[in-house]
Amino acid sequence: MTTTEQATSVFLDAARGASTPRAPIWLMRQAGRYLPEYRALKERHSFWEMCRTPEIAAEVTLQPLRRFPMDAAIIFSDIMTPLPPMGVPVDFAPGPTIREPVRTADDVARLAVPPGAEIAPFVADAIRLAREQSPVPVIGFAGAPLTVAGYAVQGAGSADYADFRTWLRREPLVAHDLLDKLAAVTAAYLREQIAAGAEAVQLFDSWAGIHDRRTYATFGMPYARRVLDELAGAGVPRIYLAVGASHLYPQIARLPAEVVSVDWRQPLDVSRAALPGKVMQGNLDPTVLLADEEAVVAAGRQVLVDGLGGPHIFNLGHGVLPGTPPANVARLVDLVHEYPRDTGKAED
């Protein structure tokens, strides 16, 4: 991207608090399994190989930009990426699996806190490569400490993370030690991504919503705040995503993030009132993109209406689902680009 293109990015303008003439759009997991070109690469390379090979990761990042005029790209990686350099091997089968979960004080004591340049240099390299070719800003990302700890302790994804939630209560001191290390690594990891050219960063607290307010206040919010605080002088917008977490919005509203990504469970206008001063990102239900074009247009237009009244970055409430027809994504992008926010009327 040239300096002029960066300066006129509708995505960066909105992320910095401008109520732009139209909403910018990018989609979580916009590079992924719904694209045949991604599936073709996946047939030849394992997931970790794709993440750890900068040329492949950059190629996957750029694939959706060749199909759709997105207003931002997000680097292809995974929130588990910082765990292996800390000493926690992660396999994908197909979801993340940790054969030796981190649960004892000794387990946590053994965890390394590598310097930023040693955490995942391949991600920084992929960002540099993507920036060279991307016509739009590239977003870096990481998992929030509470969410990554959930995987590290539970050992795999879970519907309710019952083992992890029990462990937080049984081993609170060990939990704080683990979260402290994860916060240090996450902040350093994101600083490296910014140094490599990421023009915004998103902190994925994907499982924050499974916790009650007191648990989040104790184990979630302080460590998310620490990560975001350490990026305060980096000069890039900070985006925070917590799924199923509207009950936590009074706390999330106090986090030092310019943008809050809202899931599909609550309309944006309601969420905006609960998150004063924050840029809204979201929040189409990803399943809408599995329906027909008429449903995509109707639901997409409603999100655009709900997003009026302040800065809005159009996105999904979570990631693009496998099986999503690319044609529906194309129609959604066109709809968002055609919707003038100053009049609130879509051009069909």
Secondary structure as the mmCIF struct_conf table of DSSP 4:
data_model
#
loop_
_struct_conf.conf_type_id
_struct_conf.id
_struct_conf.beg_label_comp_id
_struct_conf.beg_label_asym_id
_struct_conf.beg_label_seq_id
_struct_conf.end_label_comp_id
_struct_conf.end_label_asym_id
_struct_conf.end_label_seq_id
HELX_RH_AL_P HELX_RH_AL_P1 THR A 3 ALA A 7
TURN_TY1_P TURN_TY1_P1 THR A 8 THR A 8
HELX_RH_AL_P HELX_RH_AL_P2 VAL A 10 ALA A 15
TURN_TY1_P TURN_TY1_P2 ARG A 16 GLY A 17
BEND BEND1 PRO A 21 ARG A 22
STRN STRN1 ILE A 25 ILE A 25
TURN_TY1_P TURN_TY1_P3 MET A 28 ARG A 29
BEND BEND2 ALA A 31 GLY A 32
TURN_TY1_P TURN_TY1_P4 ARG A 33 TYR A 34
BEND BEND3 LEU A 35 LEU A 35
HELX_RH_AL_P HELX_RH_AL_P3 PRO A 36 LYS A 42
TURN_TY1_P TURN_TY1_P5 GLU A 43 ARG A 44
BEND BEND4 HIS A 45 HIS A 45
HELX_RH_AL_P HELX_RH_AL_P4 PHE A 47 ARG A 52
HELX_RH_AL_P HELX_RH_AL_P5 PRO A 54 ARG A 67
BEND BEND5 PHE A 68 PHE A 68
BEND BEND6 ASP A 71 ASP A 71
STRN STRN2 ALA A 73 ILE A 74
TURN_TY1_P TURN_TY1_P6 ILE A 79 PRO A 82
HELX_RH_AL_P HELX_RH_AL_P6 LEU A 83 MET A 86
TURN_TY1_P TURN_TY1_P7 GLY A 87 GLY A 87
STRN STRN3 ASP A 91 PHE A 92
BEND BEND7 ALA A 93 GLY A 95
STRN STRN4 PRO A 96 THR A 97
BEND BEND8 ARG A 99 GLU A 100
BEND BEND9 THR A 104 THR A 104
HELX_RH_AL_P HELX_RH_AL_P7 ALA A 105 ARG A 110
HELX_RH_AL_P HELX_RH_AL_P8 GLY A 116 ILE A 119
HELX_RH_AL_P HELX_RH_AL_P9 PRO A 121 GLN A 133
BEND BEND10 PRO A 135 VAL A 136
STRN STRN5 VAL A 138 GLY A 143
HELX_RH_AL_P HELX_RH_AL_P10 PRO A 145 GLN A 154
BEND BEND11 GLY A 155 GLY A 155
STRN STRN6 ALA A 156 ALA A 156
BEND BEND12 ALA A 159 ASP A 160
HELX_RH_AL_P HELX_RH_AL_P11 ALA A 162 ARG A 170
HELX_RH_AL_P HELX_RH_AL_P12 PRO A 172 ALA A 196
TURN_TY1_P TURN_TY1_P8 GLY A 197 GLY A 197
BEND BEND13 GLU A 199 GLU A 199
STRN STRN7 ALA A 200 ASP A 205
TURN_TY1_P TURN_TY1_P9 SER A 206 TRP A 207
HELX_RH_3T_P HELX_RH_3T_P1 ALA A 208 ILE A 210
BEND BEND14 HIS A 211 HIS A 211
HELX_RH_AL_P HELX_RH_AL_P13 ARG A 213 THR A 215
HELX_RH_PI_P HELX_RH_PI_P1 TYR A 216 GLY A 220
HELX_RH_AL_P HELX_RH_AL_P14 MET A 221 GLU A 230
TURN_TY1_P TURN_TY1_P10 LEU A 231 LEU A 231
HELX_RH_3T_P HELX_RH_3T_P2 ALA A 232 ALA A 234
BEND BEND15 VAL A 236 VAL A 236
STRN STRN8 ARG A 238 ALA A 242
TURN_TY1_P TURN_TY1_P11 VAL A 243 GLY A 244
HELX_RH_3T_P HELX_RH_3T_P3 SER A 246 LEU A 248
HELX_RH_AL_P HELX_RH_AL_P15 TYR A 249 ILE A 252
TURN_TY1_P TURN_TY1_P12 ALA A 253 ARG A 254
BEND BEND16 LEU A 255 PRO A 256
BEND BEND17 GLU A 258 GLU A 258
STRN STRN9 VAL A 259 SER A 261
TURN_TY1_P TURN_TY1_P13 TRP A 264 ARG A 265
BEND BEND18 GLN A 266 GLN A 266
HELX_RH_AL_P HELX_RH_AL_P16 LEU A 268 ALA A 274
BEND BEND19 LEU A 275 LEU A 275
TURN_TY1_P TURN_TY1_P14 PRO A 276 GLY A 277
HELX_LH_PP_P HELX_LH_PP_P1 LYS A 278 LYS A 278
STRN STRN10 VAL A 279 LEU A 284
HELX_RH_3T_P HELX_RH_3T_P4 PRO A 286 LEU A 290
BEND BEND20 ALA A 291 ALA A 291
HELX_RH_AL_P HELX_RH_AL_P17 GLU A 293 ASP A 306
TURN_TY1_P TURN_TY1_P15 GLY A 307 GLY A 307
BEND BEND21 GLY A 309 GLY A 310
STRN STRN11 HIS A 312 LEU A 316
BEND BEND22 GLY A 317 HIS A 318
HELX_LH_PP_P HELX_LH_PP_P2 GLY A 319 LEU A 321
TURN_TY1_P TURN_TY1_P16 PRO A 322 GLY A 323
HELX_RH_AL_P HELX_RH_AL_P18 PRO A 326 GLU A 338
TURN_TY1_P TURN_TY1_P17 ARG A 341 GLY A 344
#
